[in-house]
Amino acid sequence: MKTAQEKYQWECQAYGCTAAAIDLALQESHDPLMLAAGMLSDAQEVISGEYGQPDTETARQYMNRAKYILFQQLEKTRVKARENAC
């Protein structure tokens, strides 16, 4: 089991922020899937190098944030499906 510090460090290297920060953005978003799509667009921008050197590390973090959001939404869908099955 990871310590709180290890979890924090892992989230920062994976997402460039904490999972709590992503959760807050999700709560404030009216359309979580569009939030994820926007992050993927941001990843494309930094990969393209249109505004400087391509930044694959930042692109990776944007993609990880988008995946986090997609998995959160998928889990909500699964929970609702299980509740409706009863």
Residue pairs with C-beta under 8 A, 6 or more apart in sequence:
2 10
8 18
11 17
11 18
11 19
12 18
14 61
14 64
15 21
15 22
15 61
15 64
15 65
15 68
16 58
16 61
16 62
16 65
17 65
19 68
22 65
22 68
22 69
23 72
25 35
26 32
26 35
26 69
26 72
29 35
32 69
32 72
32 73
33 69
33 70
33 73
35 69
36 65
36 66
36 69
36 70
36 73
37 66
39 62
39 63
39 65
39 66
39 69
40 62
40 63
40 66
42 62
43 58
43 59
43 60
43 62
43 63
43 66
44 59
45 51
46 54
46 55
46 56
46 58
46 59
46 62
47 54
47 55
47 56
47 59
48 54
